[in-house]
Amino acid sequence: MKTNILAAGLAILGTVGGAVLAQEYPAKSIEIIVPSSAGGSTDATARIFAEIAEKKFEGFNFVVNNIKGSGGQKGFEAIARAEPDGYTIGMVFTPQLVAHIASGRASYALDSFHVMGNTAEDPELVSVPKDSPIMTLADLAKGDGLTVAVNGIGSDDFLAAKDFEEETGVTFNLLPTKGSTEQKAAILGGHVDASFMNLSQMIAQHKAGDARIIAMLSEERSELVPDVPTAKEQGYGTLMRATRGFVAPAGVPDEIASKLDDVLADVMSDPEFIEKAKASNIYLLPMSGPDYLAYLEKLQAATQKVFDAAPW
C-alpha cells in the first residue's frame, strides 16, 4: 500500500514538475539551427518564423545559427545531438534529410527528432540558358552527355535528374554544385546545358528573361509561372519537390514539445507570416507534426529504393 502511495505521489510530482517547467519556458533564447547558408529559402523561412513568433508570444526570442555543409547533413546532425531541453530547434529539408539516412552516411535517424511540422514546399523544375536550343523535356531526353547542374549528391535536384535519366534512358554529365547561387551562375553564364532546381531559385530569372524554365516537375502548373508546362503535360512522369519543416531533438519534455508545436501552428496561420512568406517566394504547405512525420517516413522508404537500385 505504501509503495502504491509513493508511486502515485511521484507521478503527481512529475506531472506538476512538467507543468511548472512548461510555465517557466522559455527562460532564455531559443536557437534555430538552419542547415544551409544565410539568404536562401530555408534561412528566410526560419527568420520570418522567428520574427512573427517573437511578436505573438511574450518571452520568446530566437537566434538563427546557420550550420551549412554536406547537403544539410552537418546541420541535421547538430539538431539531433543538441540538448533536448527546448532551447534548440531547427529546420530540415527534404529529400536531403532522408537521403543521408538512405545512403548510410547520417549519424541520425528520423526518430532522432521530435517533428514539429512542415512549413513550405518548393517545386522542382528544369531550367536552361536563355539562348539554349533545348525547348522541351523531349529535347533534353535526346541529350546524352549534356552537362546538367544539381545541388549536390542526394539532393532533390540530384534525385529528380536520376529519375529522369532512368525514365528516358538518357545519361547526363551531372555537375553537383555547392548550392543554388552556383547553379544560377552556371545557367546565367551558359556554363551548363540545364539545371534541375527549385522554383524559388529561378523564378526571378525566368520572368526577367535571363533564363528559361522548360518544365515544372509538379502535378500541376504553378500559378506563379503559368506559362510553364508540367513534365506530365510533356509526357514524362518525373515528379519532385522540396519540403522545409521544423524539428527539435528527440526527448524534449512533452509539455515543451507541445508548446513548440502550438507556436509553429499559430505562426503558420498568421496573416503577416503568410504575406511575408509570399513576398519572399516561400510556398507554404502547412503540415502537423504527425502528418509531416508520416510524409518523411514514406519519403525515406521511397528514397531507400532509389539508393539501393543506384547507390551514390
SVG drawing of the C-alpha trace seen along z (x, -y; Angstrom):
<svg xmlns="http://www.w3.org/2000/svg" viewBox="-4 -42 35 44">
<polyline fill="none" stroke="black" stroke-width="0.4" points="0.0,0.0 2.8,-2.4 4.6,-1.6 1.4,-2.4 1.0,-5.7 4.7,-6.6 4.4,-5.8 1.3,-7.9 3.0,-10.7 6.0,-10.6 3.7,-10.5 1.9,-13.6 5.2,-15.4 6.4,-14.5 3.2,-16.0 3.4,-19.1 7.1,-19.5 6.4,-19.2 3.7,-21.8 5.9,-24.2 8.7,-23.6 6.4,-24.5 5.1,-27.6 8.6,-28.9 9.6,-28.1 11.3,-29.8 13.8,-31.3 16.4,-32.1 16.8,-32.5 16.0,-29.5 18.5,-28.6 17.2,-27.8 19.7,-25.7 19.4,-26.3 21.4,-23.6 22.2,-26.0 23.7,-29.4 22.1,-32.7 20.0,-34.2 18.4,-31.0 14.7,-30.0 15.2,-27.8 17.0,-30.6 14.4,-33.1 11.6,-30.8 13.3,-30.5 13.9,-34.2 10.3,-35.1 9.0,-32.5 11.3,-33.9 10.1,-37.5 6.4,-36.6 6.7,-34.2 8.6,-36.9 5.7,-39.3 3.0,-36.9 4.5,-35.1 5.8,-37.1 9.2,-35.8 10.1,-34.0 13.4,-35.1 15.1,-33.2 18.7,-33.2 19.3,-31.7 22.5,-29.6 23.5,-28.7 25.4,-25.4 25.9,-24.5 27.7,-21.7 27.3,-18.2 23.9,-18.9 22.4,-19.8 23.9,-16.8 26.0,-18.8 23.1,-20.9 20.7,-17.9 23.2,-16.1 23.7,-19.2 20.0,-19.4 19.8,-15.6 22.6,-15.8 21.5,-19.0 20.4,-19.0 16.6,-18.1 15.6,-21.0 13.6,-23.0 16.3,-25.6 17.4,-24.2 15.1,-23.6 16.0,-23.5 14.8,-23.4 15.1,-20.3 14.5,-19.9 13.8,-17.1 14.8,-14.9 18.2,-15.5 17.2,-14.7 16.2,-11.2 18.7,-10.8 21.6,-10.9 19.8,-8.2 19.2,-6.0 22.9,-6.3 24.0,-5.2 26.1,-8.4 23.9,-10.0 24.5,-9.7 20.8,-10.3 17.5,-8.6 14.0,-10.0 13.4,-9.0 16.3,-11.3 13.8,-14.2 10.6,-15.5 8.8,-16.6 7.0,-19.9 5.6,-20.3 6.2,-21.3 6.1,-24.9 6.7,-25.1 7.4,-23.3 9.4,-24.3 8.5,-22.6 11.3,-21.2 11.9,-22.4 14.2,-22.1 15.9,-25.3 18.2,-26.1 20.2,-29.2 18.1,-31.8 19.6,-31.0 19.6,-27.3 18.2,-25.2 16.6,-22.9 13.0,-23.9 11.2,-20.9 11.9,-17.8 11.9,-15.8 14.9,-17.8 16.6,-17.2 15.9,-13.5 17.9,-13.3 20.9,-14.9 23.3,-12.1 26.4,-13.7 24.7,-17.1 26.2,-18.8 23.4,-19.2 23.8,-21.1 22.3,-19.8 22.5,-21.0 24.7,-18.3 24.5,-14.5 21.4,-13.2 19.5,-16.5 16.0,-16.8 17.7,-18.1 20.0,-15.0 17.2,-12.6 15.0,-14.2 17.8,-14.1 18.4,-10.5 14.7,-9.7 14.6,-11.4 17.6,-9.5 16.0,-6.2 12.7,-7.1 14.2,-8.2 17.4,-6.3 19.5,-9.4 22.8,-9.8 23.8,-13.2 27.1,-14.6 25.8,-15.6 27.6,-18.5 27.0,-18.7 27.2,-22.3 27.6,-23.9 24.2,-25.5 21.6,-27.4 23.8,-30.5 26.4,-28.4 23.6,-26.8 22.1,-30.1 25.5,-31.4 26.1,-28.3 22.8,-28.7 23.0,-32.5 26.6,-32.2 25.7,-29.4 28.3,-27.1 25.9,-24.1 23.2,-22.8 20.5,-22.6 19.8,-22.5 17.4,-20.8 16.5,-23.2 13.7,-24.7 11.2,-27.3 12.2,-29.9 15.7,-29.8 14.9,-30.5 11.5,-32.3 13.0,-35.8 15.5,-34.9 12.7,-33.2 10.4,-36.2 13.3,-38.6 14.1,-36.6 17.6,-35.8 17.0,-32.0 14.1,-29.7 12.2,-27.2 11.1,-24.4 9.2,-22.2 7.7,-22.0 8.1,-18.7 4.9,-19.1 1.4,-17.6 0.0,-21.0 1.3,-24.1 2.4,-26.8 0.2,-29.9 3.5,-31.9 4.7,-30.7 1.5,-29.6 3.3,-29.6 5.5,-26.7 4.1,-23.2 4.5,-20.3 6.5,-17.2 3.3,-15.3 1.9,-17.5 5.0,-16.8 4.6,-13.0 7.0,-12.4 6.4,-11.1 9.3,-12.7 7.9,-14.5 9.9,-16.1 9.5,-18.8 11.4,-20.0 9.8,-20.4 11.0,-22.6 9.9,-21.9 10.8,-22.4 12.0,-19.7 13.5,-19.6 15.8,-16.9 14.1,-13.8 13.4,-13.7 12.2,-17.2 9.7,-17.2 6.1,-16.7 4.9,-20.0 7.6,-22.0 7.2,-20.0 3.5,-20.7 4.2,-24.4 6.7,-24.5 4.2,-22.7 1.5,-25.2 3.8,-28.2 4.6,-26.8 0.9,-26.2 -0.1,-29.6 2.6,-31.4 1.8,-29.4 -1.8,-30.7 -0.8,-34.3 -1.7,-36.7 1.6,-38.7 3.6,-35.5 1.7,-34.4 2.2,-37.7 5.9,-37.9 6.4,-34.3 4.6,-35.1 6.8,-38.2 9.9,-36.0 8.7,-33.4 8.1,-30.9 5.3,-28.5 3.6,-27.5 2.5,-23.9 1.4,-23.5 1.5,-20.0 1.1,-19.0 3.9,-17.1 2.3,-13.7 1.4,-14.3 4.9,-15.5 6.4,-12.6 4.3,-10.2 5.4,-12.0 9.0,-11.7 8.7,-8.0 7.1,-7.4 9.7,-9.5 12.5,-7.7 11.2,-4.3 11.0,-5.6 14.4,-7.2 15.9,-4.0 14.6,-2.1 16.3,-4.6 19.6,-4.4 19.5,-0.6 19.0,-0.5 21.7,-3.0 23.9,-4.0 25.5,-7.4"/>
</svg>
